[in-house]
Amino acid sequence: MQQEPKNFLAMPEEHAPNLSDQLIKQLGLRPSGKTVNAPTASSDKVFAFLDVANVYLMESDLYGNKMPEGSLFLAFDTHSGLAGKHIRIETLHNSSVEDIRKMVADNDSG
């Protein structure tokens, strides 16, 4: 019996949540009612920072592409519109709210 070739580009049906309760508490996150990514990613979690306005952590990027395991998408408003960057969970665990503010400021060059 011949096996079908594996599609290495296919994403798994279920996506393990990348946001732990510990990280949510550490960074002061709350679920966001705002839609900041593509409508195709509506089931993905979007969290807002309590102490940082218009900054979000998401399980997918602005186009609805799921982030790889162990990472999230940091989205934020800039003077040119919504932008963001891929960020590792490890980096977030070692970051304070002030570190997040600095990341956003450093990326608001557009």
DSSP file (Angstrom, degrees, kcal/mol; ACC not computed):
  #  RESIDUE AA STRUCTURE BP1 BP2  ACC     N-H-->O    O-->H-N    N-H-->O    O-->H-N    TCO  KAPPA ALPHA  PHI   PSI    X-CA   Y-CA   Z-CA
    1    1 A M              0   0    0      0, 0.0     2,-0.4     0, 0.0     0, 0.0   0.000 360.0 360.0 360.0 130.5    0.0    0.0    0.0
    2    2 A Q        -     0   0    0      1,-0.0     2,-0.2     0, 0.0     0, 0.0  -0.676 360.0-134.2 -89.0 133.9    1.4    3.4   -1.0
    3    3 A Q        -     0   0    0     -2,-0.4     3,-0.0     1,-0.1    -1,-0.0  -0.603  20.2-116.4 -85.2 146.1    1.5    6.2    1.5
    4    4 A E        -     0   0    0     -2,-0.2    -1,-0.1     1,-0.1     2,-0.1  -0.573  38.8-102.6 -75.0 143.1    0.3    9.7    0.5
    5    5 A P        -     0   0    0      0, 0.0     2,-0.2     0, 0.0    -1,-0.1  -0.389  39.2-111.8 -64.8 144.5    3.1   12.3    0.7
    6    6 A K        -     0   0    0      1,-0.1     2,-1.0    -2,-0.1     3,-0.1  -0.544  17.2-134.3 -77.9 141.4    2.9   14.5    3.8
    7    7 A N    >   -     0   0    0     -2,-0.2     3,-1.0     1,-0.2    -1,-0.1  -0.838  20.4-174.6 -96.2 100.9    2.1   18.1    3.3
    8    8 A F  T 3  S+     0   0    0     -2,-1.0    -1,-0.2     1,-0.2    -2,-0.0   0.624  80.0  59.2 -73.1 -13.0    4.6   19.9    5.5
    9    9 A L  T 3  S+     0   0    0     -3,-0.1    -1,-0.2     2,-0.1     2,-0.1   0.620  81.1 104.5 -90.0 -13.3    3.0   23.3    4.8
   10   10 A A    <   -     0   0    0     -3,-1.0     3,-0.0     1,-0.1    -4,-0.0  -0.444  67.8-133.8 -71.5 139.4   -0.4   22.3    6.2
   11   11 A M        -     0   0    0     -2,-0.1    -2,-0.1     1,-0.1     4,-0.1  -0.685  29.7-101.3 -88.3 145.7   -1.3   23.7    9.6
   12   12 A P        -     0   0    0      0, 0.0    -1,-0.1     0, 0.0     0, 0.0  -0.303  27.4-119.8 -63.2 152.0   -2.8   21.3   12.1
   13   13 A E  S    S+     0   0    0     -3,-0.0     2,-0.4     1,-0.0    -2,-0.0   0.928  99.9  48.7 -58.1 -48.1   -6.5   21.5   12.6
   14   14 A E  S    S-     0   0    0      2,-0.0     2,-0.6     0, 0.0    -1,-0.0  -0.787  75.4-152.5-100.0 138.9   -6.2   22.4   16.3
   15   15 A H        -     0   0    0     -2,-0.4     3,-0.1    -4,-0.1    -2,-0.0  -0.937  17.4-129.1-112.7 119.6   -3.9   25.1   17.4
   16   16 A A        -     0   0    0     -2,-0.6     2,-0.1     1,-0.1    -2,-0.0  -0.447  34.1-106.2 -66.0 133.7   -2.5   24.9   20.9
   17   17 A P        -     0   0    0      0, 0.0    -1,-0.1     0, 0.0    27,-0.0  -0.395  26.3-162.6 -63.8 134.3   -3.1   28.1   22.8
   18   18 A N        +     0   0    0     -2,-0.1     2,-0.7    53,-0.1    -2,-0.1   0.567  67.8  84.3 -92.3 -11.4    0.2   30.1   23.2
   19   19 A L        -     0   0    0      4,-0.1     2,-0.2     3,-0.0    -1,-0.1  -0.832  64.7-161.9 -99.2 111.9   -1.1   32.3   26.0
   20   20 A S     >  -     0   0    0     -2,-0.7     4,-2.3     1,-0.1     5,-0.2  -0.526  30.5-116.6 -85.8 157.9   -0.8   30.7   29.4
   21   21 A D  H  > S+     0   0    0      1,-0.2     4,-2.3     2,-0.2     5,-0.2   0.876 117.1  56.3 -58.2 -37.9   -2.7   32.0   32.4
   22   22 A Q  H  > S+     0   0    0      1,-0.2     4,-2.7     2,-0.2    -1,-0.2   0.920 108.8  44.8 -61.2 -45.3    0.7   32.9   34.0
   23   23 A L  H  > S+     0   0    0      2,-0.2     4,-2.3     1,-0.2    -2,-0.2   0.889 110.5  54.5 -68.1 -39.3    1.7   35.1   31.0
   24   24 A I  H  X>S+     0   0    0     -4,-2.3     5,-2.7     1,-0.2     4,-0.6   0.923 114.2  41.4 -58.6 -44.9   -1.8   36.8   30.9
   25   25 A K  H ><5S+     0   0    0     -4,-2.3     3,-0.7     3,-0.2    -2,-0.2   0.923 112.6  54.2 -69.5 -44.7   -1.4   37.7   34.6
   26   26 A Q  H 3<5S+     0   0    0     -4,-2.7    -2,-0.2     1,-0.2    71,-0.2   0.880 117.1  36.0 -57.3 -42.3    2.2   38.7   34.3
   27   27 A L  H 3<5S-     0   0    0     -4,-2.3    24,-0.3    -5,-0.1    23,-0.3   0.454 109.9-118.0 -95.3  -1.2    1.6   41.2   31.5
   28   28 A G  T <<5 +     0   0    0     -3,-0.7    22,-3.0    -4,-0.6    23,-0.3   0.958  52.2 170.3  65.9  51.2   -1.8   42.4   32.7
   29   29 A L  E   < -A   49   0A   0     -5,-2.7    20,-0.2    20,-0.2    -1,-0.2  -0.614  17.1-173.9 -94.9 154.4   -3.7   41.2   29.6
   30   30 A R  E     -A   48   0A   0     18,-2.3    18,-3.1    -2,-0.2    -5,-0.0  -0.987  39.1 -90.2-140.3 150.2   -7.4   41.0   29.1
   31   31 A P  E     -A   47   0A   0      0, 0.0     2,-0.4     0, 0.0    16,-0.3  -0.342  45.0-135.9 -58.3 139.3   -9.5   39.6   26.3
   32   32 A S        -     0   0    0     14,-2.8    14,-0.2     1,-0.1    24,-0.0  -0.836  16.4-161.8-102.3 134.6  -10.1   42.2   23.7
   33   33 A G        +     0   0    0     -2,-0.4     2,-0.3     2,-0.1    -1,-0.1   0.509  65.9 102.1 -85.5  -5.8  -13.5   42.7   22.1
   34   34 A K  S    S-     0   0    0     12,-0.1     2,-0.8     1,-0.0    -2,-0.1  -0.597  71.5-134.6 -82.9 136.5  -11.8   44.6   19.2
   35   35 A T        +     0   0    0     -2,-0.3    -2,-0.1     1,-0.2     7,-0.0  -0.825  38.2 156.8 -89.1 113.8  -11.2   42.9   15.9
   36   36 A V        +     0   0    0     -2,-0.8     2,-0.2     2,-0.1    -1,-0.2   0.449  55.4  52.8-117.1  -4.6   -7.7   43.8   14.9
   37   37 A N  S    S-     0   0    0      1,-0.2    25,-0.2    26,-0.1    26,-0.2  -0.669 101.0 -57.1-123.8-178.0   -6.9   40.9   12.5
   38   38 A A    >   -     0   0    0     24,-0.6     3,-2.2    23,-0.4    -1,-0.2  -0.201  46.2-120.0 -59.6 145.3   -8.4   39.3    9.4
   39   39 A P  G >  S+     0   0    0      0, 0.0     3,-1.4     0, 0.0    -1,-0.1   0.761 111.3  68.7 -58.0 -24.5  -12.0   38.1    9.8
   40   40 A T  G 3  S+     0   0    0      1,-0.3     3,-0.3    23,-0.1    -2,-0.1   0.661  97.0  53.7 -68.6 -14.4  -10.7   34.6    8.9
   41   41 A A  G X   +     0   0    0     -3,-2.2     3,-1.9     1,-0.2    -1,-0.3   0.029  69.5 125.7-105.2  25.0   -8.9   34.5   12.2
   42   42 A S  T <   +     0   0    0     -3,-1.4    -1,-0.2     1,-0.3    -2,-0.1   0.738  69.9  54.3 -61.7 -24.3  -12.0   35.3   14.3
   43   43 A S  T 3  S+     0   0    0     -3,-0.3    -1,-0.3    -4,-0.1     2,-0.1   0.595  87.8 100.2 -85.6  -9.1  -11.6   32.2   16.5
   44   44 A D  S <  S-     0   0    0     -3,-1.9     2,-0.2     1,-0.1    -3,-0.0  -0.467  82.7-104.8 -75.9 148.3   -8.0   33.2   17.5
   45   45 A K        -     0   0    0     -2,-0.1    14,-1.6   -14,-0.0     2,-0.4  -0.502  32.3-170.2 -76.1 138.6   -7.5   34.9   20.8
   46   46 A V  E     - B   0  58A   0    -14,-0.2   -14,-2.8    -2,-0.2     2,-0.4  -0.994   6.4-172.6-128.6 123.7   -6.8   38.6   20.9
   47   47 A F  E     -AB  31  57A   0     10,-2.9    10,-2.4    -2,-0.4     2,-0.3  -0.916   9.4-151.3-118.7 144.6   -5.7   40.1   24.2
   48   48 A A  E     -AB  30  56A   0    -18,-3.1   -18,-2.3    -2,-0.4     2,-0.3  -0.820  23.3-113.8-109.2 152.1   -5.2   43.8   25.1
   49   49 A F  E     -A   29   0A   0      6,-1.6   -20,-0.2     3,-0.5     3,-0.2  -0.680  13.7-146.8 -82.5 136.5   -2.8   45.2   27.6
   50   50 A L  S    S+     0   0    0    -22,-3.0    -1,-0.1    -2,-0.3   -21,-0.1   0.873  99.1  34.2 -67.4 -37.1   -4.4   46.8   30.6
   51   51 A D  S    S+     0   0    0    -24,-0.3     2,-0.4   -23,-0.3    -1,-0.2   0.349 111.2  64.2-104.8   4.9   -1.6   49.4   31.0
   52   52 A V  S >  S-     0   0    0     -3,-0.2     3,-0.9     3,-0.1    -3,-0.5  -0.950  79.2-134.2-133.3 112.9   -0.6   50.0   27.3
   53   53 A A  T 3  S+     0   0    0     -2,-0.4    24,-0.2     1,-0.2     3,-0.1  -0.387  80.4   1.7 -70.2 138.8   -3.2   51.5   25.0
   54   54 A N  T 3  S+     0   0    0      1,-0.2    23,-1.7    -5,-0.1     2,-0.4   0.808  95.3 124.2  58.8  36.8   -3.8   50.0   21.6
   55   55 A V  E <   - C   0  76A   0     -3,-0.9    -6,-1.6    21,-0.2     2,-0.3  -0.996  37.0-176.1-127.2 133.6   -1.3   47.1   21.9
   56   56 A Y  E     -BC  48  75A   0     19,-3.3    19,-2.6    -2,-0.4     2,-0.5  -0.929  24.0-147.1-132.7 149.8   -2.5   43.5   21.4
   57   57 A L  E     +BC  47  74A   0    -10,-2.4   -10,-2.9    -2,-0.3     2,-0.3  -0.981  30.8 180.0-112.7 130.0   -1.1   40.0   21.7
   58   58 A M  E     -BC  46  73A   0     15,-2.4    15,-2.6    -2,-0.5   -12,-0.2  -0.925  39.8-135.3-133.9 153.5   -2.7   37.6   19.2
   59   59 A E  S    S+     0   0    0    -14,-1.6     8,-2.7    -2,-0.3     2,-0.3   0.566  96.4  34.9 -81.5  -9.7   -2.4   34.0   18.1
   60   60 A S  B    S-E   66   0B   0    -15,-0.3     6,-0.2     6,-0.3    13,-0.2  -0.931  88.2-106.9-137.6 163.7   -2.3   35.0   14.5
   61   61 A D    >   -     0   0    0      4,-2.5     3,-1.7    -2,-0.3   -23,-0.4  -0.095  50.2 -82.5 -80.3-173.7   -0.9   37.9   12.5
   62   62 A L  T 3  S+     0   0    0      1,-0.3   -24,-0.6   -25,-0.2   -21,-0.1   0.673 130.4  51.9 -65.9 -17.4   -2.9   40.7   11.0
   63   63 A Y  T 3  S-     0   0    0    -26,-0.2    -1,-0.3     2,-0.1   -23,-0.1   0.409 122.2-102.1 -99.0   0.2   -3.7   38.6    7.9
   64   64 A G  S <  S+     0   0    0     -3,-1.7     2,-0.4     1,-0.3    -2,-0.1   0.512  71.3 146.5  92.7   5.1   -5.0   35.6   10.0
   65   65 A N        -     0   0    0      1,-0.1    -4,-2.5   -24,-0.0    -1,-0.3  -0.643  51.6-118.6 -77.6 126.2   -1.9   33.4    9.7
   66   66 A K  B     -E   60   0B   0     -2,-0.4    -6,-0.3    -6,-0.2    -1,-0.1  -0.358  25.1-120.5 -64.6 140.5   -1.4   31.4   12.8
   67   67 A M        -     0   0    0     -8,-2.7     3,-0.1     4,-0.1     4,-0.1  -0.537  35.7 -98.1 -77.5 147.9    1.8   32.0   14.7
   68   68 A P    >   -     0   0    0      0, 0.0     3,-1.5     0, 0.0    -1,-0.1  -0.237  53.9 -78.4 -62.0 155.7    4.1   29.1   15.2
   69   69 A E  T 3  S+     0   0    0      1,-0.3     3,-0.1    -3,-0.1   -51,-0.0  -0.284 120.8  29.8 -54.6 136.6    4.0   27.2   18.4
   70   70 A G  T 3  S+     0   0    0      1,-0.3    19,-2.8    -3,-0.1    20,-0.5   0.566 111.6  78.1  88.3   9.4    5.9   29.1   21.1
   71   71 A S  E <   - D   0  88A   0     -3,-1.5    -1,-0.3    17,-0.3     2,-0.3  -0.959  52.0-167.4-146.9 165.1    5.2   32.5   19.6
   72   72 A L  E     - D   0  87A   0     15,-3.0    15,-2.9    -2,-0.3     2,-0.5  -0.807  29.3-105.4-138.5 177.5    2.6   35.2   19.3
   73   73 A F  E     -CD  58  86A   0    -15,-2.6   -15,-2.4    -2,-0.3     2,-0.7  -0.967  22.3-152.3-114.3 125.1    2.0   38.4   17.2
   74   74 A L  E     -CD  57  85A   0     11,-3.1    11,-2.1    -2,-0.5     2,-0.3  -0.868  20.4-173.5 -96.1 112.2    2.4   41.7   19.0
   75   75 A A  E     +CD  56  84A   0    -19,-2.6   -19,-3.3    -2,-0.7     2,-0.3  -0.840   8.3 166.1-110.6 145.9    0.1   44.2   17.2
   76   76 A F  E     -CD  55  83A   0      7,-2.6     7,-2.7    -2,-0.3     2,-0.3  -0.996  37.2-106.1-156.8 152.3    0.0   48.0   17.9
   77   77 A D  E     - D   0  82A   0    -23,-1.7     2,-0.2    -2,-0.3     5,-0.2  -0.641  37.6-177.8 -78.9 135.4   -1.2   51.2   16.5
   78   78 A T  E >   - D   0  81A   0      3,-2.1     3,-1.3    -2,-0.3    30,-0.1  -0.739  46.6 -97.6-121.2 174.8    1.4   53.5   14.9
   79   79 A H  T 3  S+     0   0    0      1,-0.3     3,-0.1    -2,-0.2    -2,-0.0   0.659 127.8  49.3 -68.7 -11.8    1.0   56.9   13.4
   80   80 A S  T 3  S-     0   0    0      1,-0.4     2,-0.3     0, 0.0    -1,-0.3   0.409 125.1 -89.5-102.1  -1.1    0.9   55.1   10.0
   81   81 A G  E <  S-D   78   0A   0     -3,-1.3    -3,-2.1     2,-0.0    -1,-0.4  -0.793  73.7 -15.0 123.5-169.4   -1.7   52.6   11.0
   82   82 A L  E     +D   77   0A   0     -2,-0.3     2,-0.2    -5,-0.2    -5,-0.2  -0.511  66.1 159.9 -74.8 134.9   -1.8   49.1   12.6
   83   83 A A  E     +D   76   0A   0     -7,-2.7    -7,-2.6    -2,-0.2     2,-0.3  -0.792   7.7 168.4-139.8-179.4    1.6   47.3   12.6
   84   84 A G  E     -D   75   0A   0     -9,-0.3     2,-0.3    -2,-0.2    -9,-0.2  -0.992  19.5-132.9-179.8 179.6    3.1   44.4   14.5
   85   85 A K  E     -D   74   0A   0    -11,-2.1   -11,-3.1    -2,-0.3     2,-0.3  -0.995  28.7-105.1-153.6 150.8    5.8   41.8   14.9
   86   86 A H  E     -D   73   0A   0     -2,-0.3     2,-0.4   -13,-0.2   -13,-0.2  -0.576  42.7-173.7 -72.2 133.8    6.3   38.2   15.6
   87   87 A I  E     -D   72   0A   0    -15,-2.9   -15,-3.0    -2,-0.3     2,-0.2  -0.998  21.3-123.9-139.7 138.3    7.5   37.6   19.2
   88   88 A R  E  >  -D   71   0A   0     -2,-0.4     4,-1.8   -17,-0.2   -17,-0.3  -0.515  18.2-129.2 -79.5 145.1    8.6   34.5   21.1
   89   89 A I  H  > S+     0   0    0    -19,-2.8     4,-2.6     1,-0.2     5,-0.2   0.877 110.1  59.3 -57.8 -39.7    6.8   33.5   24.3
   90   90 A E  H  > S+     0   0    0    -20,-0.5     4,-1.2     1,-0.2    -1,-0.2   0.897 104.1  50.3 -57.8 -41.9   10.2   33.2   26.0
   91   91 A T  H  4 S+     0   0    0     -3,-0.3     3,-0.3     1,-0.2    -1,-0.2   0.912 110.3  50.0 -62.8 -42.6   10.8   36.9   25.2
   92   92 A L  H >< S+     0   0    0     -4,-1.8     3,-1.7     1,-0.2    -2,-0.2   0.893 105.7  55.7 -63.7 -40.1    7.4   37.8   26.7
   93   93 A H  H 3< S+     0   0    0     -4,-2.6    -1,-0.2     1,-0.3    -2,-0.2   0.809 111.3  45.4 -62.0 -28.6    8.1   35.8   29.8
   94   94 A N  T 3< S+     0   0    0     -4,-1.2     2,-0.3    -3,-0.3    -1,-0.3   0.241 101.9  91.8 -97.3  12.4   11.3   37.9   30.3
   95   95 A S    <   -     0   0    0     -3,-1.7     2,-0.2    -5,-0.1    -3,-0.0  -0.816  58.0-153.0-113.0 147.9    9.6   41.2   29.5
   96   96 A S     >  -     0   0    0     -2,-0.3     4,-1.8     1,-0.1     5,-0.1  -0.558  40.5 -99.3-101.1 174.5    7.9   43.8   31.7
   97   97 A V  H  > S+     0   0    0      1,-0.2     4,-2.3     2,-0.2     5,-0.1   0.877 127.0  55.1 -61.8 -36.9    5.1   46.1   30.6
   98   98 A E  H  > S+     0   0    0      1,-0.2     4,-2.2     2,-0.2    -1,-0.2   0.884 104.4  53.4 -63.2 -38.2    7.8   48.8   30.2
   99   99 A D  H  > S+     0   0    0      2,-0.2     4,-2.4     1,-0.2    -1,-0.2   0.898 108.2  50.4 -62.2 -39.6    9.8   46.5   27.9
  100  100 A I  H  X S+     0   0    0     -4,-1.8     4,-2.4     2,-0.2    -2,-0.2   0.922 108.4  51.8 -64.3 -44.4    6.6   46.1   25.7
  101  101 A R  H  X S+     0   0    0     -4,-2.3     4,-2.6     1,-0.2    -1,-0.2   0.910 110.4  49.1 -57.6 -42.1    6.2   49.9   25.6
  102  102 A K  H  X S+     0   0    0     -4,-2.2     4,-2.9     2,-0.2    -2,-0.2   0.905 108.7  52.7 -65.6 -41.6    9.8   50.2   24.4
  103  103 A M  H  X S+     0   0    0     -4,-2.4     4,-1.3     2,-0.2    -2,-0.2   0.926 112.0  46.2 -58.0 -44.8    9.3   47.4   21.7
  104  104 A V  H  X S+     0   0    0     -4,-2.4     4,-0.7     1,-0.2     3,-0.4   0.938 113.7  47.6 -64.2 -47.4    6.3   49.3   20.4
  105  105 A A  H >< S+     0   0    0     -4,-2.6     3,-0.8     1,-0.2    -2,-0.2   0.892 110.4  52.6 -61.2 -40.2    8.1   52.7   20.4
  106  106 A D  H 3< S+     0   0    0     -4,-2.9    -1,-0.2     1,-0.2    -2,-0.2   0.779 112.8  45.2 -67.2 -26.3   11.2   51.2   18.7
  107  107 A N  H 3< S+     0   0    0     -4,-1.3     2,-1.4    -3,-0.4     3,-0.4   0.464  88.1  90.5 -96.7  -2.7    8.9   49.8   15.9
  108  108 A D    <<  +     0   0    0     -3,-0.8    -1,-0.2    -4,-0.7   -29,-0.1  -0.457  48.5 115.2 -92.2  63.7    6.9   52.9   15.4
  109  109 A S              0   0    0     -2,-1.4    -1,-0.2     1,-0.1    -2,-0.1   0.497 360.0 360.0-105.4  -6.3    9.1   54.4   12.8
  110  110 A G              0   0    0     -3,-0.4    -1,-0.1   -29,-0.1    -2,-0.1   0.443 360.0 360.0 -79.8 360.0    6.6   54.3    9.9
